Amino acid sequence: MNFTEIATNRQSCRKYDASKVVEAEKVQAILQAARLAPSACNGQPYRLTVCTGESAKAVAKATMGMGMNRFAKDAPVLIVLSEEPYVKTAAAGSKLKKNDYRSMDIGIVAAYLTAEATAQGLGTCILGWFDDAAVRKICDLDAPVRLVITLGYAAADDPLREKKRKRLEDLVQYRE
Ligand SMILES: Cc1cc2nc3c(=O)[nH]c(=O)nc-3n(C[C@H](O)[C@H](O)[C@H](O)COP(=O)(O)O)c2cc1C
């Protein structure tokens, strides 16, 4: 798949085939791609915690508050993205320029991760709705959790949806 094909095929998977195990080598390929993500001052201010088995179930439950994200319970793997401290240069840049580079860095790593998962034929959903304290406890983290990503094979009856996006004219402006 070229990049446009990956971008077209990646969608938030909200129906997993719980009976299909995700191969360890596919998880490794996804983590290796995530490792290549760019970040402010190359600081890589994040940690990825790969949850399977009982911890996947527990993290999934922590994303399901108020009836949200029910599909997460069927994902065999959940990857928790937590925040790590800035490197000194990125901290200084962020303060001087009043810009939150860490959130951007975490967003980019999530994009790399989900893109490679698509290339590997797997479904993902990026989750921003979760109980931070609960996920931290399960993963033994003392840093804020920023995103949780569900990973697994999409159910056979989960079709590729048409993307709903702003029109390019509403998204882009040009200046000469
Ligand atoms: C930062 C972030 C947080 C999100 N949180 C959730 C979530 O908690 N639950 C959910 O079902 N989808 C969540 N999504 C998925 C978005 O709803 C989805 O990406 C968007 O509607 C576009 O659809 P697509 O991913 O299928 O192209 C999140 C996406 C992002 C980038």
The ligand as an SDF file (V2000), in Angstrom:
LIG
                    3D

 31 33  0  0  0  0  0  0  0  0999 V2000
   -7.3630   12.4380   19.7030 C   0  0  0  0  0  0  0  0  0  0  0  0
   -8.4770   11.5130   19.2700 C   0  0  0  0  0  0  0  0  0  0  0  0
   -9.3640   11.0090   20.2120 C   0  0  0  0  0  0  0  0  0  0  0  0
  -10.3840   10.1270   19.8210 C   0  0  0  0  0  0  0  0  0  0  0  0
  -11.1780    9.5420   20.7810 N   0  0  0  0  0  0  0  0  0  0  0  0
  -12.1000    8.6110   20.4070 C   0  0  0  0  0  0  0  0  0  0  0  0
  -12.8190    7.8750   21.3860 C   0  0  0  0  0  0  0  0  0  0  0  0
  -12.6390    7.9980   22.6040 O   0  0  0  0  0  0  0  0  0  0  0  0
  -13.7300    6.9630   20.9410 N   0  0  0  0  0  0  0  0  0  0  0  0
  -13.9620    6.7330   19.6080 C   0  0  0  0  0  0  0  0  0  0  0  0
  -14.7860    5.8900   19.2860 O   0  0  0  0  0  0  0  0  0  0  0  0
  -13.2600    7.3950   18.6560 N   0  0  0  0  0  0  0  0  0  0  0  0
  -12.3270    8.3140   19.0190 C   0  0  0  0  0  0  0  0  0  0  0  0
  -11.5610    8.9470   18.0620 N   0  0  0  0  0  0  0  0  0  0  0  0
  -11.7660    8.6310   16.6380 C   0  0  0  0  0  0  0  0  0  0  0  0
  -12.4290    9.7780   15.8590 C   0  0  0  0  0  0  0  0  0  0  0  0
  -13.7790    9.8620   16.1960 O   0  0  0  0  0  0  0  0  0  0  0  0
  -12.2210    9.5020   14.3590 C   0  0  0  0  0  0  0  0  0  0  0  0
  -10.8500    9.5020   14.0490 O   0  0  0  0  0  0  0  0  0  0  0  0
  -12.9220   10.5060   13.4490 C   0  0  0  0  0  0  0  0  0  0  0  0
  -14.3150   10.4910   13.6530 O   0  0  0  0  0  0  0  0  0  0  0  0
  -12.6430   10.2220   11.9610 C   0  0  0  0  0  0  0  0  0  0  0  0
  -13.0670    8.9340   11.6040 O   0  0  0  0  0  0  0  0  0  0  0  0
  -12.0450    7.8340   11.0390 P   0  0  0  0  0  0  0  0  0  0  0  0
  -10.9440    7.6680   12.0630 O   0  0  0  0  0  0  0  0  0  0  0  0
  -12.8530    6.5790   10.8980 O   0  0  0  0  0  0  0  0  0  0  0  0
  -11.5070    8.3180    9.7440 O   0  0  0  0  0  0  0  0  0  0  0  0
  -10.5500    9.8120   18.4460 C   0  0  0  0  0  0  0  0  0  0  0  0
   -9.6430   10.3270   17.5000 C   0  0  0  0  0  0  0  0  0  0  0  0
   -8.6120   11.1420   17.8950 C   0  0  0  0  0  0  0  0  0  0  0  0
   -7.6180   11.6180   16.8510 C   0  0  0  0  0  0  0  0  0  0  0  0
  1  2  1  0
  2  3  1  0
  2 30  2  0
  3  4  2  0
  4  5  1  0
  4 28  1  0
  5  6  2  0
  6  7  1  0
  6 13  1  0
  7  8  2  0
  7  9  1  0
  9 10  1  0
 10 11  2  0
 10 12  1  0
 12 13  2  0
 13 14  1  0
 14 15  1  0
 14 28  1  0
 15 16  1  0
 16 17  1  0
 16 18  1  0
 18 19  1  0
 18 20  1  0
 20 21  1  0
 20 22  1  0
 22 23  1  0
 23 24  1  0
 24 25  2  0
 24 26  1  0
 24 27  1  0
 28 29  2  0
 29 30  1  0
 30 31  1  0
M  END
$$$$
